[in-house]
Amino acid sequence: MGPEDRLSHRIIGAAIEVHRHLGPGLLESAYEAALAREFEVRGIPFERQVPLPLVYKGTKLDCGYRLDFLVDRLVIVELKSVDELAPIHEAQALTYLRLLERKLCLLINFNVPVLKQGIKRIVLNL
């Protein structure tokens, strides 16, 4: 088991705790704030709202893209609160992985009755 896998178990545990307390139906921003607090309580290192560098033909562009979380500089975590995850969410996650040269993104949709139904692992070369 690699470091991304070990870390993903800790991230999912924290997300399940947030979902257990808040349930479905809130805005993504509420889950983001709660998950940041849960990461702090659990001693999980993270950065929140990380600017995503976009380089086009050698020029760095500021397009305003931000990751919800970069956990321990290894795992990207993108939060959603939608009826269901769509292919565009997965495509976005893959793009983030390529741009940041990371291997694992966890897409977490909090708008589900049981959180495990809302978690999708997106991997690139893992």
Phi and psi in degrees as a GROMACS rama.xvg file:
@    title "Ramachandran Plot"
@    xaxis  label "Phi"
@    yaxis  label "Psi"
@TYPE xy
-82.0347  173.703  GLY-2
-62.5623  -33.9259  PRO-3
-63.7691  -40.9743  GLU-4
-66.0891  -44.4468  ASP-5
-60.9386  -43.8097  ARG-6
-65.9749  -37.8965  LEU-7
-62.8018  -33.7209  SER-8
-63.9953  -40.2239  HIS-9
-67.6782  -40.6346  ARG-10
-63.3858  -46.6402  ILE-11
-63.7534  -39.6692  ILE-12
-58.9364  -42.8914  GLY-13
-65.2688  -42.1241  ALA-14
-65.079  -39.5741  ALA-15
-62.7524  -40.0156  ILE-16
-61.966  -43.4419  GLU-17
-61.2988  -46.9849  VAL-18
-64.5656  -37.0875  HIS-19
-61.8544  -36.7547  ARG-20
-83.9198  -36.4128  HIS-21
-101.04  -28.2069  LEU-22
70.954  -178.819  GLY-23
-80.7543  168.263  PRO-24
100.971  -0.631085  GLY-25
-96.7221  172.502  LEU-26
-73.1282  152.463  LEU-27
-54.0786  -38.2878  GLU-28
-61.3486  -33.5946  SER-29
-66.8964  -43.3815  ALA-30
-65.9987  -37.3766  TYR-31
-62.5924  -46.1311  GLU-32
-63.28  -43.1866  ALA-33
-66.9965  -40.0494  ALA-34
-67.823  -38.404  LEU-35
-59.3978  -43.6822  ALA-36
-64.1586  -40.9875  ARG-37
-66.1049  -38.0846  GLU-38
-61.0006  -43.368  PHE-39
-59.7705  -48.4153  GLU-40
-59.5844  -37.9277  VAL-41
-88.281  -0.120821  ARG-42
68.309  31.2565  GLY-43
-94.1437  116.437  ILE-44
-68.9095  134.547  PRO-45
-152.981  159.162  PHE-46
-121.211  142.679  GLU-47
-115.925  142.282  ARG-48
52.7873  56.2028  GLN-49
-79.9964  124.594  VAL-50
-61.0372  137.807  PRO-51
-102.064  116.444  LEU-52
-71.2876  134.713  PRO-53
-126.535  118.247  LEU-54
-111.812  126.203  VAL-55
-121.91  115.748  TYR-56
49.5972  45.6629  LYS-57
84.5338  -2.44911  GLY-58
-110.579  128.203  THR-59
-78.3358  124.626  LYS-60
-108.002  140.083  LEU-61
-101.538  99.7303  ASP-62
-103.444  -0.0477138  CYS-63
81.8472  8.32432  GLY-64
-72.2266  137.855  TYR-65
-139.173  140.336  ARG-66
-81.3138  144.382  LEU-67
-62.829  -51.2282  ASP-68
-144.188  144.961  PHE-69
-119.98  112.296  LEU-70
-98.2492  123.073  VAL-71
51.7801  32.2138  ASP-72
58.355  13.7148  ARG-73
-117.632  -46.0964  LEU-74
-114.504  127.435  VAL-75
-85.0087  135.043  ILE-76
-123.707  120.619  VAL-77
-114.505  125.856  GLU-78
-100.352  145.205  LEU-79
-136.852  157.434  LYS-80
-139.522  76.9177  SER-81
-130.629  166.096  VAL-82
-59.5629  -42.4293  ASP-83
-159.744  151.141  GLU-84
-67.2539  138.983  LEU-85
-111.705  161.676  ALA-86
-53.5998  -32.291  PRO-87
-64.534  -32.7101  ILE-88
-64.8419  -40.7568  HIS-89
-67.6847  -41.2229  GLU-90
-62.2717  -42.2852  ALA-91
-60.8358  -44.8617  GLN-92
-61.3444  -43.4301  ALA-93
-62.3578  -40.0228  LEU-94
-63.0515  -44.6479  THR-95
-59.5271  -42.6708  TYR-96
-60.8501  -45.3868  LEU-97
-62.9384  -47.283  ARG-98
-64.6678  -35.4923  LEU-99
-95.8699  -2.31794  LEU-100
54.8234  51.2323  GLU-101
-114.828  169.63  ARG-102
-108.089  -23.3081  LYS-103
-136.258  132.275  LEU-104
-125.958  132.382  CYS-105
-102.218  118.18  LEU-106
-92.1998  121.418  LEU-107
-122.791  113.866  ILE-108
-100.141  111.532  ASN-109
-80.2442  -9.85344  PHE-110
-89.4392  54.4244  ASN-111
-136.78  154.787  VAL-112
-64.9679  -40.1989  PRO-113
-123.506  122.234  VAL-114
-59.2395  -34.3895  LEU-115
-56.3417  -26.9807  LYS-116
-71.3569  -18.6581  GLN-117
-103.665  7.69578  GLY-118
-104.587  128.48  ILE-119
-129.092  125.59  LYS-120
-89.7557  124.511  ARG-121
-112.5  121.239  ILE-122
-119.576  148.252  VAL-123
-133.473  110.518  LEU-124
57.9103  37.2288  ASN-125
